[in-house]
Amino acid sequence: MTRRDDQRTPRGEAATRVILSVFRANGLLLAAGDLLAADDGLTSARWQVLGAIALAERPLTVPQIARRMGLTRQSVHATVARLARDGLLTLAPNVDHRRSPLVSLTERGRATYAATDRRQATWVNRLADGIGRTDLETTARVLDELCRRLEPSEHQTRRDP
């Protein structure tokens, strides 16, 4: 029996299982993140934006934050505006691009991120307990490779994701 081009290969079937698991994990992680960050007045989306800047250890533009976190510029722009209004972020002129300011954490933003990060450390240690480090590292490598393959390239068309 031959396989048609529109049928999944065994690797395609396995990749589909991974994708479905990632979809489910994403929803569960966002819900857990909302709970972890709630004490600091954050949502998962706000925490993600603060984290992108904190982990970069330098100011970023909205498009840079969006790319790093796999989010849309529009959603990051709205989140940045709310965080700036709440005094957690500041916007500064960007000499390289007038319309894309540099986004930085304020002292309050750094403290808020640090508090949430400490709770996340305790939570993630419990979550990972009993799962082998090698398994976790392999999972991260595979997901990183899938992300790399999914990132838009200049050769892709709108119909070819």
C-alpha positions as a LaTeX table, in Angstrom:
\begin{tabular}{lrrr}
\hline
Residue & $x$ (\AA) & $y$ (\AA) & $z$ (\AA) \\
\hline
Met1 & 0.00 & 0.00 & 0.00 \\
Thr2 & 1.44 & 3.36 & $-0.97$ \\
Arg3 & 1.02 & 6.60 & 0.93 \\
Arg4 & $-0.65$ & 9.54 & $-0.74$ \\
Asp5 & 0.90 & 13.00 & $-0.36$ \\
Asp6 & $-2.07$ & 14.11 & 1.74 \\
Gln7 & $-1.60$ & 11.31 & 4.32 \\
Arg8 & 0.61 & 11.64 & 7.37 \\
Thr9 & 3.79 & 9.62 & 7.59 \\
Pro10 & 4.58 & 7.92 & 10.92 \\
Arg11 & 6.75 & 10.95 & 11.74 \\
Gly12 & 3.91 & 13.23 & 10.73 \\
Glu13 & 1.58 & 11.33 & 13.08 \\
Ala14 & 4.11 & 11.65 & 15.91 \\
Ala15 & 4.55 & 15.37 & 15.18 \\
Thr16 & 0.77 & 15.82 & 15.24 \\
Arg17 & 0.65 & 14.21 & 18.71 \\
Val18 & 3.38 & 16.63 & 19.84 \\
Ile19 & 1.45 & 19.60 & 18.43 \\
Leu20 & $-1.77$ & 18.56 & 20.16 \\
Ser21 & 0.12 & 18.08 & 23.44 \\
Val22 & 1.72 & 21.52 & 23.06 \\
Phe23 & $-1.72$ & 23.10 & 22.48 \\
Arg24 & $-3.01$ & 21.48 & 25.67 \\
Ala25 & 0.14 & 22.34 & 27.62 \\
Asn26 & $-0.06$ & 25.95 & 26.43 \\
Gly27 & $-3.55$ & 26.36 & 27.82 \\
Leu28 & $-2.62$ & 24.70 & 31.11 \\
Leu29 & 0.59 & 26.76 & 31.41 \\
Leu30 & $-1.26$ & 30.01 & 30.76 \\
Ala31 & $-3.80$ & 29.14 & 33.46 \\
Ala32 & $-1.01$ & 28.19 & 35.90 \\
Gly33 & 0.85 & 31.39 & 35.00 \\
Asp34 & $-2.24$ & 33.46 & 35.71 \\
Leu35 & $-2.43$ & 31.89 & 39.18 \\
Leu36 & 1.30 & 32.31 & 39.87 \\
Ala37 & 1.33 & 35.94 & 38.79 \\
Ala38 & $-2.01$ & 37.01 & 40.28 \\
Asp39 & $-0.53$ & 38.02 & 43.66 \\
Asp40 & 1.54 & 40.63 & 41.82 \\
Gly41 & $-1.39$ & 41.93 & 39.79 \\
Leu42 & $-0.18$ & 40.25 & 36.61 \\
Thr43 & $-1.63$ & 37.92 & 34.03 \\
Ser44 & 0.42 & 35.41 & 32.05 \\
Ala45 & 0.54 & 37.89 & 29.14 \\
Arg46 & 1.87 & 40.69 & 31.33 \\
Trp47 & 4.35 & 38.35 & 33.00 \\
Gln48 & 5.59 & 37.17 & 29.58 \\
Val49 & 6.30 & 40.75 & 28.49 \\
Leu50 & 8.10 & 41.61 & 31.73 \\
Gly51 & 10.06 & 38.37 & 31.45 \\
Ala52 & 11.16 & 39.01 & 27.87 \\
Ile53 & 12.70 & 42.32 & 28.92 \\
Ala54 & 14.13 & 40.98 & 32.20 \\
Leu55 & 15.76 & 38.00 & 30.50 \\
Ala56 & 17.17 & 40.16 & 27.69 \\
Glu57 & 18.81 & 42.37 & 30.32 \\
Arg58 & 18.36 & 45.36 & 28.02 \\
Pro59 & 15.55 & 47.47 & 26.61 \\
Leu60 & 13.61 & 45.91 & 23.73 \\
Thr61 & 11.16 & 47.17 & 21.13 \\
Val62 & 7.61 & 45.82 & 20.90 \\
Pro63 & 8.47 & 43.80 & 17.75 \\
Gln64 & 11.51 & 42.29 & 19.51 \\
Ile65 & 9.39 & 41.27 & 22.51 \\
Ala66 & 6.74 & 39.79 & 20.19 \\
Arg67 & 9.33 & 37.73 & 18.28 \\
Arg68 & 11.00 & 36.42 & 21.45 \\
Met69 & 7.70 & 35.36 & 22.97 \\
Gly70 & 5.92 & 34.15 & 19.82 \\
Leu71 & 3.17 & 36.74 & 20.23 \\
Thr72 & 1.61 & 39.26 & 17.88 \\
Arg73 & 2.92 & 42.84 & 17.87 \\
Gln74 & $-0.61$ & 44.10 & 18.44 \\
Ser75 & $-1.11$ & 42.08 & 21.63 \\
Val76 & 2.34 & 43.03 & 22.93 \\
His77 & 1.71 & 46.69 & 22.11 \\
Ala78 & $-1.54$ & 46.64 & 24.13 \\
Thr79 & 0.12 & 44.82 & 27.04 \\
Val80 & 3.09 & 47.22 & 27.04 \\
Ala81 & 0.70 & 50.18 & 27.13 \\
Arg82 & $-1.12$ & 48.73 & 30.17 \\
Leu83 & 2.15 & 47.89 & 31.97 \\
Ala84 & 3.49 & 51.38 & 31.30 \\
Arg85 & 0.24 & 52.89 & 32.61 \\
Asp86 & 0.66 & 50.77 & 35.76 \\
Gly87 & 4.23 & 52.02 & 36.25 \\
Leu88 & 5.97 & 48.71 & 35.51 \\
Leu89 & 7.53 & 49.77 & 32.19 \\
Thr90 & 8.94 & 52.93 & 30.65 \\
Leu91 & 9.18 & 53.85 & 26.99 \\
Ala92 & 12.21 & 55.72 & 25.66 \\
Pro93 & 13.03 & 57.10 & 22.22 \\
Asn94 & 14.82 & 54.68 & 19.90 \\
Val95 & 17.50 & 56.35 & 17.78 \\
Asp96 & 17.38 & 53.43 & 15.33 \\
His97 & 13.62 & 53.58 & 14.75 \\
Arg98 & 11.50 & 56.63 & 15.62 \\
Arg99 & 8.20 & 54.74 & 15.67 \\
Ser100 & 9.40 & 51.83 & 17.81 \\
Pro101 & 10.38 & 53.03 & 21.30 \\
Leu102 & 12.61 & 51.05 & 23.61 \\
Val103 & 10.73 & 49.35 & 26.44 \\
Ser104 & 12.44 & 49.02 & 29.85 \\
Leu105 & 11.47 & 47.76 & 33.28 \\
Thr106 & 11.00 & 50.32 & 36.02 \\
Glu107 & 12.22 & 49.54 & 39.54 \\
Arg108 & 8.66 & 48.53 & 40.35 \\
Gly109 & 8.60 & 46.35 & 37.23 \\
Arg110 & 11.86 & 44.64 & 38.22 \\
Ala111 & 10.56 & 43.99 & 41.74 \\
Thr112 & 7.24 & 42.64 & 40.44 \\
Tyr113 & 8.97 & 40.35 & 37.97 \\
Ala114 & 11.44 & 39.12 & 40.63 \\
Ala115 & 8.62 & 38.28 & 43.07 \\
Thr116 & 6.73 & 36.29 & 40.45 \\
Asp117 & 9.95 & 34.61 & 39.31 \\
Arg118 & 10.66 & 33.41 & 42.87 \\
Arg119 & 7.21 & 31.80 & 43.08 \\
Gln120 & 7.73 & 30.25 & 39.63 \\
Ala121 & 11.03 & 28.68 & 40.78 \\
Thr122 & 9.29 & 26.83 & 43.61 \\
Trp123 & 6.42 & 25.82 & 41.32 \\
Val124 & 8.59 & 24.62 & 38.42 \\
Asn125 & 10.84 & 22.58 & 40.73 \\
Arg126 & 7.75 & 20.67 & 41.93 \\
Leu127 & 6.46 & 20.33 & 38.37 \\
Ala128 & 9.75 & 18.87 & 37.11 \\
Asp129 & 10.25 & 16.53 & 40.06 \\
Gly130 & 10.41 & 12.94 & 38.80 \\
Ile131 & 11.04 & 13.84 & 35.15 \\
Gly132 & 14.59 & 13.13 & 34.01 \\
Arg133 & 16.77 & 16.11 & 33.18 \\
Thr134 & 17.78 & 14.45 & 29.90 \\
Asp135 & 14.12 & 14.04 & 28.94 \\
Leu136 & 13.45 & 17.70 & 29.68 \\
Glu137 & 16.51 & 18.82 & 27.72 \\
Thr138 & 15.50 & 16.64 & 24.74 \\
Thr139 & 11.97 & 18.05 & 24.87 \\
Ala140 & 13.33 & 21.61 & 24.89 \\
Arg141 & 15.62 & 20.84 & 21.93 \\
Val142 & 12.80 & 19.33 & 19.89 \\
Leu143 & 10.44 & 22.23 & 20.67 \\
Asp144 & 13.18 & 24.76 & 19.84 \\
Glu145 & 13.71 & 23.04 & 16.48 \\
Leu146 & 9.98 & 23.01 & 15.74 \\
Cys147 & 9.86 & 26.73 & 16.59 \\
Arg148 & 12.80 & 27.40 & 14.30 \\
Arg149 & 11.03 & 25.58 & 11.48 \\
Leu150 & 7.78 & 27.42 & 12.13 \\
Glu151 & 9.28 & 30.90 & 12.25 \\
Pro152 & 8.39 & 32.83 & 9.11 \\
Ser153 & 11.09 & 33.08 & 6.50 \\
Glu154 & 11.30 & 35.38 & 3.52 \\
His155 & 10.72 & 32.36 & 1.24 \\
Gln156 & 7.37 & 31.36 & 2.73 \\
Thr157 & 4.06 & 32.42 & 1.29 \\
Arg158 & 0.88 & 33.12 & 3.24 \\
Arg159 & $-0.51$ & 29.70 & 2.19 \\
Asp160 & 2.66 & 27.82 & 3.19 \\
Pro161 & 3.08 & 28.25 & 6.99 \\
\hline
\end{tabular}
